[in-house]
């Protein structure tokens, strides 16, 4: 196949065989596991005979732990000890269902578990009963998915293309499964930029973790990037994914590339963290936007209340309508004390949602991140970059060991206009980043200078005091009522709040903005709360002067003349 799209189209055409017997929304239950199976089959084909020979020898010697031996012969962290390949399966069509099960059971444990995630056994019975099994397996045998023909990068694109197509026909959300590769590349560029000197050292080993790993796109791109930078370096990848099919695709890719499959976990990383004691050099993710977390609220709130800052969520809890900040706090908890870097994609909500209050919420989470000097930069991306949403998105860069020049500072980068239109839309994705756009944004971040597209702020620029301004209650004659201590009694109906920047003295603000209008007002300091927000629009707002009245008048007169002319034509 010339490219992944041709391969994807070929595989997609196989789904036509299912038409009539399967609902379109169920095509993926057949096509995705068989794509994974065929990929594994192609990878193991060249060493299959040697593996079978070694298997017989090991059985004769009564060797107990045989898997490591067979893995070594196969050249991968997995093997298949059955007599079958896809070619041999179609050679015996009358026993295909039984032989296919034997073939799947012949995989070593990690690879077999991957297929089990698809619940594929039910599909074998179903296709066999509908006389589809032979036709489908035969078509898959016709494509070569060996890494020499279809690279890991192309395979990632292929799965994304298939998932997108299946999602479209079943009205599901493809974007839950993957992030556009150019966005991942930008995130990796930003993540690794300041560490290039370290990463080019011979024999360097680093770790990276994605708590919403999907099909493994972010981990794969990170590994490819480091390999391009330094072929002698090794990036050990770790991930956790909730969706069984995405988990299976991710784990199969890691198996083939020689990564440790044990590092890829299945489950909800917030309520069921399966790497609780691990810490990583780099952390990266694109968590689901605006997802409610009531189902796991009990365990999250318990950890927040009982462990405080000793757990993951001591800084606060976001609204149950959007769990984005839970993923960020989870990742921060997995940073190494000696220094780690983190990149995460958010929508606009985490920048400003939540108001300072007695309960710890989004505002207190931002306060904790910024006051602990962890927020390095926020990059505003163009709209319509993602498959499942056209809303504004942002990359947050977090570090617990900022470079000296960034200490106490936050960089905001406005990259909303850096995109090119796609020749064909993919769901909501109508725009994409070119290589030049990625390079430009990366350079802007690296330069760390104040200009039209990049602005540098002190941490405290994002903080404010939410103060309560009180006015006295008056009697019918207009006299101020006093409380038991002889102090003015506050009138709750006249109570207002003001947000005063941390860099400004509260009393100065009161004298300048409040007292000239309300000379009897005062601030109830017991109610003052500290809040933080990042108002991106304010910092990059560009004033556009209003049109003059004369220009507007001229346009109206022109329209009236044109309208009068049209009316005359109709009357005549």
C-alpha positions as a Python dict, from the first residue, in 0.01 Angstrom:
ca = {
    (1, 'X'): (0, 0, 0),
    (2, 'X'): (133, 344, -90),
    (3, 'X'): (13, 507, 229),
    (4, 'X'): (-202, 458, 535),
    (5, 'X'): (-510, 605, 366),
    (6, 'X'): (-503, 341, 94),
    (7, 'X'): (-467, 75, 361),
    (8, 'X'): (-745, 231, 567),
    (9, 'X'): (-972, 245, 261),
    (10, 'X'): (-897, -119, 182),
    (11, 'X'): (-984, -224, 538),
    (12, 'X'): (-1290, 0, 538),
    (13, 'X'): (-1407, -174, 218),
    (14, 'X'): (-1395, -506, 405),
    (15, 'X'): (-1671, -367, 628),
    (16, 'X'): (-1901, -375, 323),
    (17, 'X'): (-1902, -753, 357),
    (18, 'X'): (-2084, -707, 688),
    (19, 'X'): (-2361, -495, 539),
    (20, 'X'): (-2703, -642, 605),
    (21, 'X'): (-2585, -888, 869),
    (22, 'X'): (-2437, -621, 1096),
    (23, 'X'): (-2558, -277, 1194),
    (24, 'X'): (-2316, -11, 1078),
    (25, 'X'): (-2251, 88, 1439),
    (26, 'X'): (-2117, -266, 1502),
    (27, 'X'): (-1866, -278, 1215),
    (28, 'X'): (-1584, -176, 1447),
    (29, 'X'): (-1640, -485, 1664),
    (30, 'X'): (-1510, -693, 1371),
    (31, 'X'): (-1275, -465, 1182),
    (32, 'X'): (-1068, -323, 1470),
    (33, 'X'): (-972, -654, 1638),
    (34, 'X'): (-895, -817, 1305),
    (35, 'X'): (-675, -521, 1208),
    (36, 'X'): (-482, -570, 1531),
    (37, 'X'): (-464, -947, 1476),
    (38, 'X'): (-338, -907, 1120),
    (39, 'X'): (-77, -657, 1236),
    (40, 'X'): (48, -904, 1500),
    (41, 'X'): (41, -1185, 1244),
    (42, 'X'): (256, -991, 997),
    (43, 'X'): (503, -893, 1267),
    (44, 'X'): (558, -1253, 1383),
    (45, 'X'): (552, -1423, 1042),
    (46, 'X'): (926, -1421, 969),
    (47, 'X'): (1016, -1598, 1295),
    (48, 'X'): (708, -1822, 1324),
    (49, 'X'): (885, -2145, 1220),
    (50, 'X'): (1174, -2084, 1462),
    (51, 'X'): (929, -2015, 1746),
    (52, 'X'): (741, -2341, 1681),
    (53, 'X'): (1067, -2533, 1667),
    (54, 'X'): (1188, -2384, 1995),
    (55, 'X'): (846, -2450, 2150),
    (56, 'X'): (872, -2823, 2073),
    (57, 'X'): (1226, -2834, 2213),
    (58, 'X'): (1119, -2657, 2533),
    (59, 'X'): (825, -2896, 2580),
    (60, 'X'): (1058, -3194, 2540),
    (61, 'X'): (1287, -3050, 2808),
    (62, 'X'): (988, -2979, 3035),
    (63, 'X'): (1083, -2611, 3070),
    (64, 'X'): (824, -2433, 3285),
    (65, 'X'): (871, -2060, 3212),
    (66, 'X'): (874, -2082, 2837),
    (67, 'X'): (744, -1735, 2739),
    (68, 'X'): (1072, -1541, 2774),
    (69, 'X'): (1249, -1801, 2558),
    (70, 'X'): (991, -1783, 2280),
    (71, 'X'): (979, -1403, 2299),
    (72, 'X'): (1354, -1394, 2242),
    (73, 'X'): (1317, -1611, 1934),
    (74, 'X'): (1030, -1398, 1797),
    (75, 'X'): (1230, -1080, 1854),
    (76, 'X'): (942, -912, 2037),
    (77, 'X'): (784, -905, 2383),
    (78, 'X'): (522, -1154, 2260),
    (79, 'X'): (488, -1460, 2040),
    (80, 'X'): (236, -1706, 1896),
    (81, 'X'): (284, -2079, 1948),
    (82, 'X'): (-16, -2207, 1749),
    (83, 'X'): (39, -2379, 1415),
    (84, 'X'): (-171, -2118, 1236),
    (85, 'X'): (-113, -1795, 1051),
    (86, 'X'): (-372, -1601, 850),
    (87, 'X'): (-251, -1785, 539),
    (88, 'X'): (-299, -2125, 702),
    (89, 'X'): (-636, -2026, 846),
    (90, 'X'): (-792, -1963, 505),
    (91, 'X'): (-640, -2288, 375),
    (92, 'X'): (-891, -2478, 591),
    (93, 'X'): (-1224, -2293, 552),
    (94, 'X'): (-1433, -2578, 694),
    (95, 'X'): (-1269, -2550, 1036),
    (96, 'X'): (-1201, -2179, 1034),
    (97, 'X'): (-1386, -2082, 1354),
    (98, 'X'): (-1213, -2348, 1567),
    (99, 'X'): (-874, -2279, 1408),
    (100, 'X'): (-909, -1905, 1458),
    (101, 'X'): (-976, -1959, 1828),
    (102, 'X'): (-674, -2189, 1847),
    (103, 'X'): (-467, -1921, 1675),
    (104, 'X'): (-578, -1652, 1920),
    (105, 'X'): (-516, -1880, 2219),
    (106, 'X'): (-166, -1941, 2088),
    (107, 'X'): (-57, -1586, 2164),
    (108, 'X'): (141, -1515, 2477),
    (109, 'X'): (-57, -1364, 2764),
    (110, 'X'): (-8, -992, 2690),
    (111, 'X'): (-104, -1025, 2323),
    (112, 'X'): (-398, -1255, 2399),
    (113, 'X'): (-531, -1007, 2654),
    (114, 'X'): (-534, -741, 2383),
    (115, 'X'): (-773, -944, 2167),
    (116, 'X'): (-989, -1027, 2467),
    (117, 'X'): (-1054, -654, 2519),
    (118, 'X'): (-1251, -650, 2194),
    (119, 'X'): (-1480, -931, 2309),
    (120, 'X'): (-1405, -1080, 1969),
    (121, 'X'): (-1504, -1439, 2051),
    (122, 'X'): (-1872, -1349, 2012),
    (123, 'X'): (-1803, -1208, 1667),
    (124, 'X'): (-1639, -1534, 1555),
    (125, 'X'): (-1961, -1723, 1626),
    (126, 'X'): (-2172, -1454, 1465),
    (127, 'X'): (-1969, -1432, 1144),
    (128, 'X'): (-1939, -1808, 1122),
    (129, 'X'): (-2316, -1844, 1153),
    (130, 'X'): (-2372, -1582, 882),
    (131, 'X'): (-2113, -1740, 645),
    (132, 'X'): (-1899, -1426, 666),
    (133, 'X'): (-1595, -1552, 853),
    (134, 'X'): (-1398, -1694, 561),
    (135, 'X'): (-1460, -1396, 334),
    (136, 'X'): (-1354, -1147, 601),
    (137, 'X'): (-1041, -1337, 710),
    (138, 'X'): (-941, -1390, 346),
    (139, 'X'): (-961, -1016, 274),
    (140, 'X'): (-748, -936, 578),
    (141, 'X'): (-490, -1191, 467),
    (142, 'X'): (-449, -992, 145),
    (143, 'X'): (-304, -686, 320),
    (144, 'X'): (49, -660, 456),
    (145, 'X'): (60, -470, 784),
    (146, 'X'): (422, -544, 869),
    (147, 'X'): (608, -240, 1014),
    (148, 'X'): (833, -244, 706),
    (149, 'X'): (522, -168, 498),
    (150, 'X'): (313, 30, 747),
    (151, 'X'): (516, 218, 1008),
    (152, 'X'): (399, 272, 1365),
    (153, 'X'): (314, 631, 1278),
    (154, 'X'): (111, 523, 975),
    (155, 'X'): (-56, 251, 1181),
    (156, 'X'): (-160, 513, 1435),
    (157, 'X'): (-311, 723, 1158),
    (158, 'X'): (-481, 413, 1016),
    (159, 'X'): (-653, 329, 1344),
    (160, 'X'): (-756, 691, 1388),
    (161, 'X'): (-904, 697, 1039),
    (162, 'X'): (-1097, 375, 1103),
    (163, 'X'): (-1223, 489, 1441),
    (164, 'X'): (-1330, 822, 1294),
    (165, 'X'): (-1525, 648, 1018),
    (166, 'X'): (-1694, 410, 1261),
    (167, 'X'): (-1776, 699, 1493),
    (168, 'X'): (-1930, 899, 1209),
    (169, 'X'): (-2167, 625, 1096),
    (170, 'X'): (-2274, 548, 1453),
    (171, 'X'): (-2299, 913, 1567),
    (172, 'X'): (-2039, 859, 1837),
    (173, 'X'): (-1750, 1083, 1935),
    (174, 'X'): (-1430, 989, 1757),
    (175, 'X'): (-1240, 1262, 1938),
    (176, 'X'): (-1262, 1066, 2262),
    (177, 'X'): (-1006, 830, 2114),
    (178, 'X'): (-735, 1050, 1972),
    (179, 'X'): (-576, 1392, 1933),
    (180, 'X'): (-465, 1528, 1592),
    (181, 'X'): (-104, 1432, 1537),
    (182, 'X'): (10, 1785, 1458),
    (183, 'X'): (-123, 1902, 1796),
    (184, 'X'): (64, 1617, 1967),
    (185, 'X'): (381, 1711, 1779),
    (186, 'X'): (350, 2069, 1902),
    (187, 'X'): (299, 1951, 2260),
    (188, 'X'): (605, 1725, 2239),
    (189, 'X'): (813, 2007, 2090),
    (190, 'X'): (717, 2234, 2379),
    (191, 'X'): (766, 1958, 2635),
    (192, 'X'): (1117, 1861, 2525),
    (193, 'X'): (1248, 2200, 2406),
    (194, 'X'): (1436, 2308, 2719),
    (195, 'X'): (1576, 1956, 2770),
    (196, 'X'): (1744, 1906, 2433),
    (197, 'X'): (2092, 1911, 2589),
    (198, 'X'): (1994, 1637, 2832),
    (199, 'X'): (1810, 1428, 2575),
    (200, 'X'): (2102, 1419, 2331),
    (201, 'X'): (2333, 1247, 2579),
    (202, 'X'): (2433, 892, 2490),
    (203, 'X'): (2235, 618, 2662),
    (204, 'X'): (1987, 853, 2828),
    (205, 'X'): (1668, 690, 2957),
    (206, 'X'): (1357, 898, 3030),
    (207, 'X'): (996, 818, 3115),
    (208, 'X'): (667, 963, 2990),
    (209, 'X'): (309, 903, 3107),
    (210, 'X'): (-34, 966, 2956),
    (211, 'X'): (-328, 913, 3193),
    (212, 'X'): (-579, 925, 2904),
    (213, 'X'): (-368, 726, 2661),
    (214, 'X'): (-635, 654, 2398),
    (215, 'X'): (-480, 458, 2112),
    (216, 'X'): (-133, 568, 2222),
    (217, 'X'): (-81, 857, 1981),
    (218, 'X'): (87, 1091, 2228),
    (219, 'X'): (321, 822, 2357),
    (220, 'X'): (414, 714, 2004),
    (221, 'X'): (488, 1066, 1881),
    (222, 'X'): (700, 1133, 2192),
    (223, 'X'): (899, 817, 2130),
    (224, 'X'): (949, 903, 1762),
    (225, 'X'): (1059, 1256, 1849),
    (226, 'X'): (1323, 1139, 2093),
    (227, 'X'): (1445, 877, 1849),
    (228, 'X'): (1491, 1148, 1584),
    (229, 'X'): (1674, 1366, 1834),
    (230, 'X'): (1896, 1092, 1973),
    (231, 'X'): (1883, 731, 1844),
    (232, 'X'): (2085, 621, 2149),
    (233, 'X'): (1824, 753, 2392),
    (234, 'X'): (1532, 549, 2521),
    (235, 'X'): (1192, 673, 2625),
    (236, 'X'): (999, 431, 2843),
    (237, 'X'): (628, 492, 2796),
    (238, 'X'): (350, 446, 3050),
    (239, 'X'): (-21, 496, 3009),
    (240, 'X'): (-368, 422, 3136),
    (241, 'X'): (-685, 411, 2928),
    (242, 'X'): (-1048, 354, 3019),
    (243, 'X'): (-1191, 248, 2680),
    (244, 'X'): (-1116, -126, 2624),
    (245, 'X'): (-1072, -101, 2247),
    (246, 'X'): (-845, 202, 2264),
    (247, 'X'): (-646, 34, 2540),
    (248, 'X'): (-604, -277, 2324),
    (249, 'X'): (-485, -76, 2022),
    (250, 'X'): (-241, 121, 2239),
    (251, 'X'): (-100, -190, 2404),
    (252, 'X'): (-57, -375, 2073),
    (253, 'X'): (142, -83, 1934),
    (254, 'X'): (365, -76, 2241),
    (255, 'X'): (421, -453, 2219),
    (256, 'X'): (534, -430, 1859),
    (257, 'X'): (770, -140, 1931),
    (258, 'X'): (942, -330, 2212),
    (259, 'X'): (797, -130, 2499),
    (260, 'X'): (705, -310, 2820),
    (261, 'X'): (335, -398, 2784),
    (262, 'X'): (295, -406, 3162),
    (263, 'X'): (333, -25, 3157),
    (264, 'X'): (-1, 16, 2977),
    (265, 'X'): (-293, -14, 3218),
    (266, 'X'): (-670, -31, 3173),
    (267, 'X'): (-914, 162, 3391),
    (268, 'X'): (-1012, 508, 3509),
    (269, 'X'): (-691, 684, 3612),
    (270, 'X'): (-877, 913, 3855),
    (271, 'X'): (-1079, 654, 4049),
    (272, 'X'): (-855, 353, 3983),
    (273, 'X'): (-495, 473, 3949),
    (274, 'X'): (-296, 162, 3857),
    (275, 'X'): (45, 330, 3872),
    (276, 'X'): (13, 483, 4220),
    (277, 'X'): (381, 480, 4312),
    (278, 'X'): (533, 576, 3979),
    (279, 'X'): (686, 916, 3903),
    (280, 'X'): (775, 1034, 3553),
    (281, 'X'): (1007, 1277, 3375),
    (282, 'X'): (738, 1389, 3130),
    (283, 'X'): (359, 1384, 3149),
    (284, 'X'): (118, 1454, 2867),
    (285, 'X'): (-254, 1413, 2802),
    (286, 'X'): (-568, 1538, 2632),
    (287, 'X'): (-842, 1467, 2888),
    (288, 'X'): (-1208, 1462, 2784),
    (289, 'X'): (-1359, 1810, 2785),
    (290, 'X'): (-1651, 1891, 3011),
    (291, 'X'): (-1708, 1535, 3131),
    (292, 'X'): (-1916, 1491, 3446),
    (293, 'X'): (-1759, 1291, 3728),
    (294, 'X'): (-2051, 1215, 3960),
    (295, 'X'): (-1995, 840, 3917),
    (296, 'X'): (-1654, 859, 4085),
    (297, 'X'): (-1734, 1154, 4314),
    (298, 'X'): (-1738, 948, 4632),
    (299, 'X'): (-1380, 817, 4601),
    (300, 'X'): (-1247, 1154, 4480),
    (301, 'X'): (-1410, 1350, 4764),
    (302, 'X'): (-1292, 1095, 5019),
    (303, 'X'): (-932, 1132, 4900),
    (304, 'X'): (-965, 1511, 4905),
    (305, 'X'): (-1103, 1518, 5260),
    (306, 'X'): (-890, 1245, 5418),
    (307, 'X'): (-553, 1292, 5247),
    (308, 'X'): (-555, 1664, 5169),
    (309, 'X'): (-229, 1770, 5007),
    (310, 'X'): (-90, 1426, 5088),
    (311, 'X'): (-318, 1295, 4814),
    (312, 'X'): (-381, 1417, 4462),
    (313, 'X'): (-668, 1658, 4516),
    (314, 'X'): (-570, 1866, 4817),
    (315, 'X'): (-580, 2191, 4618),
    (316, 'X'): (-953, 2164, 4555),
    (317, 'X'): (-1227, 1996, 4358),
    (318, 'X'): (-1375, 2127, 4034),
    (319, 'X'): (-1746, 2130, 3964),
    (320, 'X'): (-1882, 1780, 3902),
    (321, 'X'): (-1989, 1902, 3558),
    (322, 'X'): (-1626, 1920, 3437),
    (323, 'X'): (-1348, 1697, 3567),
    (324, 'X'): (-1064, 1848, 3360),
    (325, 'X'): (-872, 1975, 3664),
    (326, 'X'): (-881, 1628, 3824),
    (327, 'X'): (-658, 1498, 3544),
    (328, 'X'): (-415, 1788, 3584),
    (329, 'X'): (-385, 1737, 3960),
    (330, 'X'): (-344, 1363, 3904),
    (331, 'X'): (-54, 1428, 3665),
    (332, 'X'): (108, 1683, 3896),
    (333, 'X'): (109, 1421, 4172),
    (334, 'X'): (324, 1203, 3946),
    (335, 'X'): (599, 1458, 3884),
    (336, 'X'): (945, 1375, 4014),
    (337, 'X'): (1070, 1595, 4302),
    (338, 'X'): (1391, 1661, 4110),
    (339, 'X'): (1193, 1805, 3820),
    (340, 'X'): (933, 1702, 3561),
    (341, 'X'): (748, 1871, 3278),
    (342, 'X'): (382, 1839, 3184),
    (343, 'X'): (169, 1934, 2882),
    (344, 'X'): (-211, 1910, 2884),
    (345, 'X'): (-489, 2023, 2648),
    (346, 'X'): (-783, 2208, 2799),
    (347, 'X'): (-1080, 2401, 2670),
    (348, 'X'): (-1127, 2757, 2797),
    (349, 'X'): (-1315, 2670, 3116),
    (350, 'X'): (-1016, 2588, 3343),
    (351, 'X'): (-874, 2937, 3278),
    (352, 'X'): (-1151, 3117, 3464),
    (353, 'X'): (-1426, 2888, 3601),
    (354, 'X'): (-1497, 2896, 3973),
    (355, 'X'): (-1509, 3197, 4202),
    (356, 'X'): (-1316, 3231, 4533),
    (357, 'X'): (-1519, 3083, 4814),
    (358, 'X'): (-1487, 2903, 5145),
    (359, 'X'): (-1479, 2567, 4963),
    (360, 'X'): (-1179, 2483, 4749),
    (361, 'X'): (-1275, 2492, 4382),
    (362, 'X'): (-1125, 2572, 4040),
    (363, 'X'): (-1002, 2911, 4158),
    (364, 'X'): (-812, 2757, 4449),
    (365, 'X'): (-662, 2494, 4214),
    (366, 'X'): (-531, 2771, 3987),
    (367, 'X'): (-402, 2955, 4295),
    (368, 'X'): (-217, 2645, 4413),
    (369, 'X'): (-58, 2586, 4071),
    (370, 'X'): (45, 2949, 4015),
    (371, 'X'): (159, 3032, 4369),
    (372, 'X'): (373, 2718, 4367),
    (373, 'X'): (529, 2855, 4046),
    (374, 'X'): (432, 2556, 3832),
    (375, 'X'): (253, 2726, 3541),
    (376, 'X'): (508, 2797, 3266),
    (377, 'X'): (290, 2886, 2972),
    (378, 'X'): (-55, 2874, 2818),
    (379, 'X'): (-88, 2857, 2439),
    (380, 'X'): (-419, 2947, 2272),
    (381, 'X'): (-470, 2720, 1971),
    (382, 'X'): (-676, 2787, 1658),
    (383, 'X'): (-1039, 2677, 1661),
    (384, 'X'): (-1161, 2366, 1476),
    (385, 'X'): (-840, 2168, 1522),
    (386, 'X'): (-1006, 1874, 1695),
    (387, 'X'): (-1235, 1608, 1552),
    (388, 'X'): (-1510, 1632, 1811),
    (389, 'X'): (-1522, 2002, 1896),
    (390, 'X'): (-1483, 2338, 1731),
    (391, 'X'): (-1440, 2531, 2057),
    (392, 'X'): (-1130, 2715, 2177),
    (393, 'X'): (-852, 2493, 2310),
    (394, 'X'): (-535, 2567, 2505),
    (395, 'X'): (-212, 2387, 2589),
    (396, 'X'): (-97, 2432, 2948),
    (397, 'X'): (271, 2374, 3023),
    (398, 'X'): (351, 2286, 3383),
    (399, 'X'): (688, 2235, 3554),
    (400, 'X'): (792, 2187, 3916),
    (401, 'X'): (1146, 2303, 3831),
    (402, 'X'): (1121, 2607, 3606),
    (403, 'X'): (1433, 2737, 3426),
    (404, 'X'): (1576, 3044, 3598),
    (405, 'X'): (1444, 3290, 3339),
    (406, 'X'): (1089, 3161, 3388),
    (407, 'X'): (1081, 3161, 3767),
    (408, 'X'): (791, 3368, 3896),
    (409, 'X'): (669, 3424, 3540),
    (410, 'X'): (394, 3291, 3312),
    (411, 'X'): (404, 3317, 2933),
    (412, 'X'): (84, 3348, 2732),
    (413, 'X'): (103, 3277, 2358),
    (414, 'X'): (-176, 3369, 2118),
    (415, 'X'): (-155, 3123, 1826),
    (416, 'X'): (-522, 3136, 1721),
    (417, 'X'): (-439, 3265, 1372),
    (418, 'X'): (-165, 3011, 1295),
    (419, 'X'): (-343, 2745, 1091),
    (420, 'X'): (-426, 2636, 740),
    (421, 'X'): (-760, 2518, 608),
    (422, 'X'): (-790, 2147, 539),
    (423, 'X'): (-883, 2041, 189),
    (424, 'X'): (-1149, 1815, 342),
    (425, 'X'): (-1307, 1848, 684),
    (426, 'X'): (-1293, 1556, 928),
    (427, 'X'): (-1586, 1593, 1163),
    (428, 'X'): (-1541, 1930, 1336),
    (429, 'X'): (-1177, 1940, 1230),
    (430, 'X'): (-1153, 2197, 952),
    (431, 'X'): (-813, 2348, 1035),
    (432, 'X'): (-466, 2205, 1091),
    (433, 'X'): (-120, 2318, 1197),
    (434, 'X'): (152, 2303, 935),
    (435, 'X'): (514, 2219, 1018),
    (436, 'X'): (593, 2592, 990),
    (437, 'X'): (316, 2679, 1236),
    (438, 'X'): (448, 2424, 1485),
    (439, 'X'): (801, 2560, 1444),
    (440, 'X'): (681, 2919, 1486),
    (441, 'X'): (487, 2848, 1807),
    (442, 'X'): (778, 2646, 1948),
    (443, 'X'): (1021, 2928, 1866),
    (444, 'X'): (792, 3188, 2026),
    (445, 'X'): (779, 2978, 2343),
    (446, 'X'): (1156, 2925, 2344),
    (447, 'X'): (1241, 3292, 2284),
    (448, 'X'): (1041, 3393, 2594),
    (449, 'X'): (1005, 3757, 2492),
    (450, 'X'): (717, 4004, 2512),
    (451, 'X'): (563, 4088, 2174),
    (452, 'X'): (232, 4095, 1989),
    (453, 'X'): (182, 3717, 2017),
    (454, 'X'): (371, 3644, 2338),
    (455, 'X'): (318, 3819, 2668),
    (456, 'X'): (513, 3764, 2990),
    (457, 'X'): (344, 3814, 3328),
    (458, 'X'): (436, 3786, 3693),
    (459, 'X'): (253, 3507, 3872),
    (460, 'X'): (71, 3761, 4088),
    (461, 'X'): (-74, 3935, 3780),
    (462, 'X'): (-337, 3661, 3768),
    (463, 'X'): (-439, 3693, 4133),
    (464, 'X'): (-699, 3915, 4288),
    (465, 'X'): (-873, 3981, 4617),
    (466, 'X'): (-1246, 3931, 4608),
    (467, 'X'): (-1360, 4188, 4864),
    (468, 'X'): (-1702, 4253, 5010),
    (469, 'X'): (-1806, 4619, 5014),
    (470, 'X'): (-2065, 4700, 5279),
    (471, 'X'): (-2291, 5005, 5310),
    (472, 'X'): (-2470, 5107, 5629),
    (473, 'X'): (-2834, 5033, 5695),
    (474, 'X'): (-3041, 5347, 5761),
    (475, 'X'): (-3365, 5413, 5941),
    (476, 'X'): (-3666, 5597, 5801),
    (477, 'X'): (-3504, 5933, 5877),
    (478, 'X'): (-3186, 5836, 5694),
    (479, 'X'): (-2977, 5786, 6007),
    (480, 'X'): (-2720, 5503, 6014),
    (481, 'X'): (-2820, 5209, 6231),
    (482, 'X'): (-2560, 5078, 6476),
    (483, 'X'): (-2500, 4725, 6601),
    (484, 'X'): (-2440, 4621, 6964),
    (485, 'X'): (-2076, 4729, 6942),
    (486, 'X'): (-2170, 5072, 6822),
    (487, 'X'): (-2049, 5007, 6470),
    (488, 'X'): (-2248, 5075, 6152),
    (489, 'X'): (-2485, 4792, 6073),
    (490, 'X'): (-2441, 4653, 5721),
    (491, 'X'): (-2734, 4660, 5480),
    (492, 'X'): (-2724, 4322, 5300),
    (493, 'X'): (-2937, 4458, 5015),
    (494, 'X'): (-2659, 4708, 4931),
    (495, 'X'): (-2373, 4457, 4960),
    (496, 'X'): (-2149, 4422, 4653),
    (497, 'X'): (-1820, 4245, 4576),
    (498, 'X'): (-1519, 4383, 4393),
    (499, 'X'): (-1221, 4198, 4242),
    (500, 'X'): (-903, 4393, 4319),
    (501, 'X'): (-568, 4289, 4161),
    (502, 'X'): (-319, 4152, 4413),
    (503, 'X'): (-65, 4409, 4302),
    (504, 'X'): (-295, 4692, 4412),
    (505, 'X'): (-351, 4803, 4769),
    (506, 'X'): (-709, 4737, 4871),
    (507, 'X'): (-746, 5068, 5059),
    (508, 'X'): (-610, 5264, 4763),
    (509, 'X'): (-871, 5097, 4542),
    (510, 'X'): (-1143, 5173, 4796),
    (511, 'X'): (-1050, 5542, 4808),
    (512, 'X'): (-1028, 5575, 4432),
    (513, 'X'): (-1317, 5361, 4303),
    (514, 'X'): (-1571, 5329, 4585),
    (515, 'X'): (-1565, 5612, 4838),
    (516, 'X'): (-1625, 5895, 4586),
    (517, 'X'): (-1963, 5731, 4513),
    (518, 'X'): (-2036, 5566, 4849),
    (519, 'X'): (-1858, 5775, 5116),
    (520, 'X'): (-1996, 5561, 5404),
    (521, 'X'): (-1887, 5227, 5253),
    (522, 'X'): (-1628, 4996, 5406),
    (523, 'X'): (-1471, 4658, 5332),
    (524, 'X'): (-1549, 4359, 5553),
    (525, 'X'): (-1202, 4205, 5564),
    (526, 'X'): (-1330, 3882, 5720),
    (527, 'X'): (-1500, 3801, 5390),
    (528, 'X'): (-1202, 3870, 5164),
    (529, 'X'): (-1102, 3573, 4944),
    (530, 'X'): (-805, 3529, 4711),
    (531, 'X'): (-876, 3413, 4357),
    (532, 'X'): (-683, 3345, 4038),
    (533, 'X'): (-791, 3346, 3675),
    (534, 'X'): (-623, 3380, 3336),
    (535, 'X'): (-827, 3618, 3123),
    (536, 'X'): (-673, 3543, 2784),
    (537, 'X'): (-906, 3767, 2585),
    (538, 'X'): (-821, 4070, 2800),
    (539, 'X'): (-447, 4033, 2756),
    (540, 'X'): (-463, 4001, 2378),
    (541, 'X'): (-752, 4236, 2311),
    (542, 'X'): (-688, 4471, 2021),
    (543, 'X'): (-898, 4785, 2006),
    (544, 'X'): (-1070, 4845, 1675),
    (545, 'X'): (-1192, 5205, 1636),
    (546, 'X'): (-1560, 5251, 1559),
    (547, 'X'): (-1660, 5369, 1215),
    (548, 'X'): (-1726, 5741, 1189),
    (549, 'X'): (-2085, 5867, 1173),
    (550, 'X'): (-2012, 6017, 832),
    (551, 'X'): (-1909, 5676, 690),
    (552, 'X'): (-2221, 5515, 829),
    (553, 'X'): (-2439, 5799, 692),
    (554, 'X'): (-2280, 5761, 348),
    (555, 'X'): (-2352, 5385, 345),
    (556, 'X'): (-2715, 5443, 441),
    (557, 'X'): (-2760, 5705, 167),
    (558, 'X'): (-2608, 5465, -89),
    (559, 'X'): (-2845, 5187, 18),
    (560, 'X'): (-3144, 5421, -4),
    (561, 'X'): (-3051, 5526, -359),
    (562, 'X'): (-3003, 5161, -466),
    (563, 'X'): (-3333, 5060, -305),
    (564, 'X'): (-3520, 5347, -468),
    (565, 'X'): (-3382, 5242, -805),
    (566, 'X'): (-3501, 4884, -758),
    (567, 'X'): (-3850, 5001, -657),
    (568, 'X'): (-3874, 5220, -967),
    (569, 'X'): (-3779, 4923, -1186),
    (570, 'X'): (-4057, 4713, -1034),
    (571, 'X'): (-4318, 4996, -1075),
    (572, 'X'): (-4216, 5070, -1433),
}
